[in-house]
Amino acid sequence: MTNPVQTKLDVRIYEDRKSMGAAASEKFAKEITALLKTKDEINVVFAAAPSQNEFLAALDYENLDWSRVNAFHMDEYIGLAADATQGFGNFLKHRLFDKFNFKSVNYLNGNAADIAVECERYTALLTQNKVDVVCMGIGENGHLAFNDPPVADFEDKYTVKIVELDEVCRQQQVNDGCFVALDEVPTEALTLTIPALLSATYINCVVPGPTKAEAVNHTLNSEISTENPATILRTHSNAVLFLDKDSSKLLNS
């Protein structure tokens, strides 16, 4: 569990997805408990993806006071049916938000009548509620949330924005089994920007599986640039990258 490279990013490698998810959930629970000793309530942003399944499944801690946690999610498709299982809000609702008594759950609405106004609404929420913890993954193209290489901006002036999804990102949704075919995957989405994500006090990044090995290798060994957006995690003082045997397989090659 040592860092493969010199970086601020704390890299932890586990034998399998289950042990990785358990470790990430344990760290998260300790962070939440510590933060709630000094704050009345805290704000957490969650990612929605199959890569997060083991982490989310392990979050059932009896002493965690969810009633003082405001929950947010980091991205959402534009124009997908409101009840679609692929919707990220729906994913988190069934796996997390409905399981615990959160103080509030704040959804991005990809079907808002005016998407620009929706960006402004969610930006105001995040401005009023400074993010304490972000629980995220990394895409096959190195994206963070839906900040794909063509639209990623490390100095983005926005907190939430509309983005066009690149083909690698959309194909990942098919690879993950979320959609049957590429033409079913929406082409646009809402996303928290990279500065918004990096504003968090703590970042827990859970990245399992063989399809993420190349992205993980770039994250740790490529130049920090928007060509590989996840490389920016190496600049954050309190970010931890949780990997399994498969996703870390290229690090020592």
MIMAR-207617 format. One record per residue (C-alpha): residue number from 1; residue in three letters; x, y, z. Coordinates in nm, 4 decimals, always signed. Example, Ala and Ser with C-alpha at 12.3 -4.5 7.8 and 13.67 -1.06 7.14 Angstrom:
// residues 2
[domi 1 ALA [+1.2300 -0.4500 +0.7800]];
[domi 2 SER [+1.3670 -0.1060 +0.7140]];
***
This chain:
// residues 253
[domi 1 MET [+0.0000 +0.0000 +0.0000]];
[domi 2 THR [+0.2796 +0.2423 -0.0803]];
[domi 3 ASN [+0.2803 +0.5198 -0.3388]];
[domi 4 PRO [+0.4096 +0.3978 -0.6776]];
[domi 5 VAL [+0.5263 +0.7532 -0.7564]];
[domi 6 GLN [+0.6151 +1.0692 -0.5688]];
[domi 7 THR [+0.2925 +1.2666 -0.5423]];
[domi 8 LYS [+0.0627 +1.4287 -0.2901]];
[domi 9 LEU [-0.1901 +1.1644 -0.3909]];
[domi 10 ASP [-0.2073 +0.8803 -0.1401]];
[domi 11 VAL [-0.2327 +0.5551 -0.3401]];
[domi 12 ARG [-0.3663 +0.2427 -0.1684]];
[domi 13 ILE [-0.3821 -0.0912 -0.3489]];
[domi 14 TYR [-0.5981 -0.3874 -0.2427]];
[domi 15 GLU [-0.6308 -0.7452 -0.3560]];
[domi 16 ASP [-0.9878 -0.7189 -0.4805]];
[domi 17 ARG [-1.2851 -0.4877 -0.5222]];
[domi 18 LYS [-1.4520 -0.5917 -0.1962]];
[domi 19 SER [-1.1531 -0.5147 +0.0260]];
[domi 20 MET [-1.0940 -0.1919 -0.1666]];
[domi 21 GLY [-1.4549 -0.0810 -0.1131]];
[domi 22 ALA [-1.4442 -0.1716 +0.2543]];
[domi 23 ALA [-1.1264 +0.0296 +0.3068]];
[domi 24 ALA [-1.2681 +0.3321 +0.1257]];
[domi 25 SER [-1.5900 +0.3196 +0.3276]];
[domi 26 GLU [-1.3968 +0.2924 +0.6536]];
[domi 27 LYS [-1.1902 +0.5991 +0.5692]];
[domi 28 PHE [-1.5031 +0.7892 +0.4684]];
[domi 29 ALA [-1.6766 +0.7030 +0.7963]];
[domi 30 LYS [-1.3771 +0.8278 +0.9968]];
[domi 31 GLU [-1.3707 +1.1543 +0.8003]];
[domi 32 ILE [-1.7416 +1.2136 +0.8529]];
[domi 33 THR [-1.7168 +1.1389 +1.2245]];
[domi 34 ALA [-1.4204 +1.3740 +1.2663]];
[domi 35 LEU [-1.5834 +1.6559 +1.0676]];
[domi 36 LEU [-1.9062 +1.6331 +1.2673]];
[domi 37 LYS [-1.7137 +1.6938 +1.5891]];
[domi 38 THR [-1.6458 +2.0491 +1.4743]];
[domi 39 LYS [-1.9377 +2.1226 +1.2375]];
[domi 40 ASP [-2.3145 +2.1071 +1.2834]];
[domi 41 GLU [-2.3599 +1.9610 +0.9359]];
[domi 42 ILE [-2.1413 +1.8644 +0.6412]];
[domi 43 ASN [-2.1708 +1.8381 +0.2640]];
[domi 44 VAL [-2.0733 +1.5341 +0.0594]];
[domi 45 VAL [-2.0678 +1.4831 -0.3181]];
[domi 46 PHE [-2.1115 +1.1255 -0.4433]];
[domi 47 ALA [-2.0333 +0.9669 -0.7790]];
[domi 48 ALA [-2.2746 +0.7287 -0.9498]];
[domi 49 ALA [-2.1091 +0.4420 -1.1366]];
[domi 50 PRO [-2.0667 +0.0641 -1.1095]];
[domi 51 SER [-1.7111 +0.1308 -0.9923]];
[domi 52 GLN [-1.8603 +0.2687 -0.6700]];
[domi 53 ASN [-2.0779 -0.0340 -0.5896]];
[domi 54 GLU [-1.8487 -0.1966 -0.3334]];
[domi 55 PHE [-1.7801 +0.1328 -0.1599]];
[domi 56 LEU [-2.1484 +0.2240 -0.1378]];
[domi 57 ALA [-2.2476 -0.1243 -0.0213]];
[domi 58 ALA [-2.0034 -0.1029 +0.2695]];
[domi 59 LEU [-2.1304 +0.2287 +0.4088]];
[domi 60 ASP [-2.3776 +0.0817 +0.6576]];
[domi 61 TYR [-2.2167 +0.2085 +0.9786]];
[domi 62 GLU [-2.4485 +0.2175 +1.2808]];
[domi 63 ASN [-2.2888 +0.5229 +1.4421]];
[domi 64 LEU [-2.2663 +0.7439 +1.1332]];
[domi 65 ASP [-2.4986 +1.0423 +1.1778]];
[domi 66 TRP [-2.6429 +1.0806 +0.8287]];
[domi 67 SER [-2.9013 +1.3273 +0.9649]];
[domi 68 ARG [-2.6269 +1.5922 +0.9635]];
[domi 69 VAL [-2.5083 +1.5189 +0.6088]];
[domi 70 ASN [-2.6244 +1.7086 +0.3011]];
[domi 71 ALA [-2.5836 +1.4878 -0.0061]];
[domi 72 PHE [-2.5097 +1.6006 -0.3604]];
[domi 73 HIS [-2.4272 +1.4132 -0.6782]];
[domi 74 MET [-2.1666 +1.5230 -0.9251]];
[domi 75 ASP [-2.3123 +1.4734 -1.2721]];
[domi 76 GLU [-2.6257 +1.3810 -1.4628]];
[domi 77 TYR [-2.7319 +1.3094 -1.8179]];
[domi 78 ILE [-2.9381 +1.5684 -2.0026]];
[domi 79 GLY [-3.2622 +1.4434 -2.1590]];
[domi 80 LEU [-3.2690 +1.0915 -2.0162]];
[domi 81 ALA [-3.6131 +0.9768 -1.8978]];
[domi 82 ALA [-3.6692 +1.0813 -1.5373]];
[domi 83 ASP [-3.7268 +0.7211 -1.4255]];
[domi 84 ALA [-3.4397 +0.5681 -1.6281]];
[domi 85 THR [-3.2264 +0.3326 -1.4217]];
[domi 86 GLN [-2.9172 +0.4782 -1.5916]];
[domi 87 GLY [-2.9853 +0.8191 -1.4378]];
[domi 88 PHE [-2.7172 +0.8975 -1.1844]];
[domi 89 GLY [-2.9637 +1.0436 -0.9369]];
[domi 90 ASN [-3.1679 +0.7229 -0.9579]];
[domi 91 PHE [-2.8537 +0.5116 -0.9173]];
[domi 92 LEU [-2.7644 +0.6912 -0.5935]];
[domi 93 LYS [-3.1230 +0.7073 -0.4718]];
[domi 94 HIS [-3.1553 +0.3276 -0.4751]];
[domi 95 ARG [-2.8054 +0.2465 -0.3491]];
[domi 96 LEU [-2.7541 +0.5226 -0.0955]];
[domi 97 PHE [-2.9956 +0.8119 -0.0592]];
[domi 98 ASP [-3.2992 +0.5982 +0.0283]];
[domi 99 LYS [-3.0998 +0.3858 +0.2734]];
[domi 100 PHE [-3.0105 +0.6560 +0.5229]];
[domi 101 ASN [-3.1737 +0.9581 +0.6843]];
[domi 102 PHE [-2.9784 +1.2387 +0.5183]];
[domi 103 LYS [-3.0378 +1.5978 +0.6289]];
[domi 104 SER [-3.0959 +1.6768 +0.2613]];
[domi 105 VAL [-3.0490 +1.5117 -0.0771]];
[domi 106 ASN [-2.9862 +1.7509 -0.3640]];
[domi 107 TYR [-3.0340 +1.6171 -0.7148]];
[domi 108 LEU [-2.9129 +1.7602 -1.0447]];
[domi 109 ASN [-3.2099 +1.7733 -1.2822]];
[domi 110 GLY [-3.1133 +1.6795 -1.6360]];
[domi 111 ASN [-3.4721 +1.7346 -1.7474]];
[domi 112 ALA [-3.5114 +2.0897 -1.6212]];
[domi 113 ALA [-3.7041 +2.3214 -1.8524]];
[domi 114 ASP [-3.4014 +2.5519 -1.8632]];
[domi 115 ILE [-3.0716 +2.3684 -1.8177]];
[domi 116 ALA [-2.8759 +2.6921 -1.7784]];
[domi 117 VAL [-3.1014 +2.7915 -1.4896]];
[domi 118 GLU [-3.0518 +2.4449 -1.3402]];
[domi 119 CYS [-2.6747 +2.5035 -1.3471]];
[domi 120 GLU [-2.7281 +2.8306 -1.1623]];
[domi 121 ARG [-2.9559 +2.6660 -0.9056]];
[domi 122 TYR [-2.7087 +2.3911 -0.8247]];
[domi 123 THR [-2.4186 +2.6358 -0.8213]];
[domi 124 ALA [-2.6021 +2.8410 -0.5592]];
[domi 125 LEU [-2.6554 +2.5292 -0.3466]];
[domi 126 LEU [-2.2864 +2.4411 -0.3589]];
[domi 127 THR [-2.1881 +2.8009 -0.2851]];
[domi 128 GLN [-2.4078 +2.7986 +0.0243]];
[domi 129 ASN [-2.2865 +2.4530 +0.1293]];
[domi 130 LYS [-1.9075 +2.4250 +0.1008]];
[domi 131 VAL [-1.8111 +2.0731 -0.0015]];
[domi 132 ASP [-1.6357 +1.8761 +0.2708]];
[domi 133 VAL [-1.5916 +1.5365 +0.1038]];
[domi 134 VAL [-1.6036 +1.4155 -0.2559]];
[domi 135 CYS [-1.6394 +1.0438 -0.3273]];
[domi 136 MET [-1.5485 +0.9884 -0.6911]];
[domi 137 GLY [-1.4058 +0.7578 -0.9544]];
[domi 138 ILE [-1.1970 +0.8029 -1.2681]];
[domi 139 GLY [-1.3239 +0.7377 -1.6201]];
[domi 140 GLU [-1.1543 +0.5233 -1.8814]];
[domi 141 ASN [-1.0506 +0.8461 -2.0550]];
[domi 142 GLY [-0.9259 +0.9923 -1.7269]];
[domi 143 HIS [-1.2309 +1.2071 -1.6696]];
[domi 144 LEU [-1.3431 +1.3342 -1.3304]];
[domi 145 ALA [-1.7222 +1.3504 -1.3143]];
[domi 146 PHE [-1.8101 +1.4357 -1.6767]];
[domi 147 ASN [-1.5048 +1.6541 -1.7325]];
[domi 148 ASP [-1.3773 +1.4640 -2.0358]];
[domi 149 PRO [-1.0413 +1.5672 -2.1896]];
[domi 150 PRO [-1.2009 +1.7920 -2.4571]];
[domi 151 VAL [-1.3925 +1.9985 -2.1977]];
[domi 152 ALA [-1.1861 +1.9615 -1.8784]];
[domi 153 ASP [-1.0584 +2.2920 -1.7410]];
[domi 154 PHE [-0.8404 +2.3083 -1.4302]];
[domi 155 GLU [-0.9236 +2.6783 -1.3909]];
[domi 156 ASP [-1.2896 +2.6579 -1.4860]];
[domi 157 LYS [-1.4831 +2.9699 -1.3879]];
[domi 158 TYR [-1.7996 +2.7657 -1.3486]];
[domi 159 THR [-1.9094 +2.5383 -1.0632]];
[domi 160 VAL [-2.1638 +2.3427 -1.2689]];
[domi 161 LYS [-2.1749 +2.3366 -1.6473]];
[domi 162 ILE [-2.3253 +2.1695 -1.9534]];
[domi 163 VAL [-2.0844 +1.9426 -2.1399]];
[domi 164 GLU [-2.0804 +1.7343 -2.4550]];
[domi 165 LEU [-1.9683 +1.3791 -2.3794]];
[domi 166 ASP [-1.6851 +1.2379 -2.5875]];
[domi 167 GLU [-1.7178 +0.8952 -2.7499]];
[domi 168 VAL [-1.4750 +0.7216 -2.5126]];
[domi 169 CYS [-1.6812 +0.8375 -2.2182]];
[domi 170 ARG [-2.0066 +0.7281 -2.3808]];
[domi 171 GLN [-1.8600 +0.3899 -2.4783]];
[domi 172 GLN [-1.7604 +0.3357 -2.1155]];
[domi 173 GLN [-2.1277 +0.3476 -2.0225]];
[domi 174 VAL [-2.1833 +0.0582 -2.2642]];
[domi 175 ASN [-1.8750 -0.1262 -2.1347]];
[domi 176 ASP [-2.0116 -0.0913 -1.7803]];
[domi 177 GLY [-2.3396 -0.2502 -1.8875]];
[domi 178 CYS [-2.5439 +0.0632 -1.8260]];
[domi 179 PHE [-2.6582 +0.0881 -2.1885]];
[domi 180 VAL [-2.6944 -0.1765 -2.4582]];
[domi 181 ALA [-2.5504 +0.0321 -2.7414]];
[domi 182 LEU [-2.3616 +0.3571 -2.7940]];
[domi 183 ASP [-2.6499 +0.5313 -2.9671]];
[domi 184 GLU [-2.8581 +0.4918 -2.6500]];
[domi 185 VAL [-2.6129 +0.6955 -2.4411]];
[domi 186 PRO [-2.7004 +1.0656 -2.4123]];
[domi 187 THR [-2.4574 +1.3054 -2.5757]];
[domi 188 GLU [-2.4846 +1.5858 -2.3186]];
[domi 189 ALA [-2.4697 +1.6075 -1.9421]];
[domi 190 LEU [-2.4484 +1.8373 -1.6423]];
[domi 191 THR [-2.1311 +1.8149 -1.4356]];
[domi 192 LEU [-1.9568 +1.9706 -1.1424]];
[domi 193 THR [-1.6368 +2.1242 -1.2732]];
[domi 194 ILE [-1.2876 +2.0228 -1.1694]];
[domi 195 PRO [-1.2329 +2.3278 -0.9421]];
[domi 196 ALA [-1.5652 +2.2490 -0.7728]];
[domi 197 LEU [-1.4561 +1.8914 -0.7065]];
[domi 198 LEU [-1.1098 +1.9887 -0.5883]];
[domi 199 SER [-1.2533 +2.2458 -0.3469]];
[domi 200 ALA [-1.3422 +1.9599 -0.1100]];
[domi 201 THR [-1.1408 +1.9123 +0.2077]];
[domi 202 TYR [-1.1181 +1.5377 +0.1410]];
[domi 203 ILE [-1.1326 +1.3386 -0.1833]];
[domi 204 ASN [-1.1798 +0.9625 -0.1848]];
[domi 205 CYS [-1.1307 +0.8207 -0.5340]];
[domi 206 VAL [-1.2365 +0.4578 -0.5845]];
[domi 207 VAL [-1.1138 +0.3027 -0.9095]];
[domi 208 PRO [-1.1362 -0.0761 -0.9561]];
[domi 209 GLY [-1.1233 -0.3014 -1.2597]];
[domi 210 PRO [-0.8996 -0.3842 -1.5558]];
[domi 211 THR [-1.0640 -0.1301 -1.7881]];
[domi 212 LYS [-0.9336 +0.1493 -1.5632]];
[domi 213 ALA [-0.5694 +0.0339 -1.5565]];
[domi 214 GLU [-0.4546 +0.2644 -1.8345]];
[domi 215 ALA [-0.6303 +0.5658 -1.6862]];
[domi 216 VAL [-0.4780 +0.4922 -1.3458]];
[domi 217 ASN [-0.1308 +0.4664 -1.4993]];
[domi 218 HIS [-0.1769 +0.8033 -1.6719]];
[domi 219 THR [-0.3149 +0.9568 -1.3526]];
[domi 220 LEU [+0.0032 +0.8759 -1.1654]];
[domi 221 ASN [+0.2705 +0.8907 -1.4331]];
[domi 222 SER [+0.1674 +1.1343 -1.7070]];
[domi 223 GLU [+0.2161 +1.5093 -1.7084]];
[domi 224 ILE [-0.0504 +1.6960 -1.5147]];
[domi 225 SER [-0.2747 +1.8252 -1.7915]];
[domi 226 THR [-0.6329 +1.8227 -1.9141]];
[domi 227 GLU [-0.5329 +1.5553 -2.1644]];
[domi 228 ASN [-0.5605 +1.3259 -1.8628]];
[domi 229 PRO [-0.7907 +1.5187 -1.6274]];
[domi 230 ALA [-0.7417 +1.2876 -1.3281]];
[domi 231 THR [-0.3742 +1.3878 -1.3080]];
[domi 232 ILE [-0.4892 +1.7000 -1.1229]];
[domi 233 LEU [-0.5630 +1.4808 -0.8207]];
[domi 234 ARG [-0.1869 +1.4712 -0.7603]];
[domi 235 THR [-0.2050 +1.8353 -0.6499]];
[domi 236 HIS [-0.4641 +1.7821 -0.3756]];
[domi 237 SER [-0.3347 +1.7537 -0.0189]];
[domi 238 ASN [-0.6042 +1.5191 +0.1104]];
[domi 239 ALA [-0.6867 +1.2863 -0.1784]];
[domi 240 VAL [-0.6673 +0.9079 -0.1588]];
[domi 241 LEU [-0.6775 +0.6791 -0.4616]];
[domi 242 PHE [-0.8197 +0.3348 -0.3819]];
[domi 243 LEU [-0.7228 +0.0670 -0.6354]];
[domi 244 ASP [-0.7623 -0.3068 -0.6714]];
[domi 245 LYS [-0.5199 -0.5555 -0.8244]];
[domi 246 ASP [-0.6704 -0.5113 -1.1709]];
[domi 247 SER [-0.6751 -0.1327 -1.1898]];
[domi 248 SER [-0.3182 -0.1063 -1.0571]];
[domi 249 LYS [-0.1684 -0.3714 -1.2839]];
[domi 250 LEU [+0.0229 -0.1300 -1.5097]];
[domi 251 LEU [+0.1894 +0.0677 -1.2325]];
[domi 252 ASN [+0.4905 -0.1590 -1.1971]];
[domi 253 SER [+0.5216 -0.2572 -1.5630]];
***
